[in-house]
Amino acid sequence: AGQIYTNLIVTGFTAKSVGPAPEVTVSASADGYVVAGLDEHLNYVYSTDNATWITVPAGSIQFEVTEAGTYYIKSLANDIYTESNVAEFVVKAKADAPTTLAYADGTITGLDTSKVYEYMAYTHLESEWIPVEAGATEIAAPAGALYAVRLAETETTLASYPQYILARGGNFGSIGWRIDPEVRAAKTT
C-alpha cells in the first residue's frame, strides 16, 4: 500500500492552463485565402491532415493558404499555456463571378438555373443582399438603380464577386461591370 503524506510542500512548480483553441475567420484574397483571428502573443501550427504541421510565423495575426479544404490549427505551448486542443476550420472554394447577366425592360436576365444568386439594389443608403429563388431565370429590376448580382455563398463555396448592372430607364440600355481583383471589364447591352 502507498504512504499518505501530510503537510507536503511543493516548490518550483507552476500549473499551466490549456492554450485557448484558435477561433479563426477565413476570407478570399487575390492569391488564395486569408486565415485571420490569431493572437499575436501565441505561436501556431496548421495542417491539412491533422498529422503534418506547418508553422505560422511567430507574432502573426493571420496567414494565407492557397487551396480550399478542411484545415486544422492549434496554438503551441509557451510559458503560460500548454498546447491547445486542435480546432478544425473549412476554407470554401471561390465562386466565379457571373458574366452572362444583362438588363432589358425591367428585368435582369442570363441567370443559370443550376446556381443560387443574390442581388442588391443600390437605391438607398443601406442595402442588403436579397436571395433569388433557386432555379430563377431572371430578377425583377425596376429602372433607375444600380444592381449587384452575385452567386450566393453555399456550404462549399464563398459568395462570388458581383456583376454590376446599371438599370437605365427608357431606351438608354444598361451597362454592366464585372469586378474582381483580376478582371475589370465593362459590357454594354
Summary of the structure (lengths in Angstrom):
residues: 189
radius of gyration: 25.5
end to end distance: 90.4
largest distance: 97.8
contacts: 481
relative contact order: 0.15
helix: 0%
strand: 40%
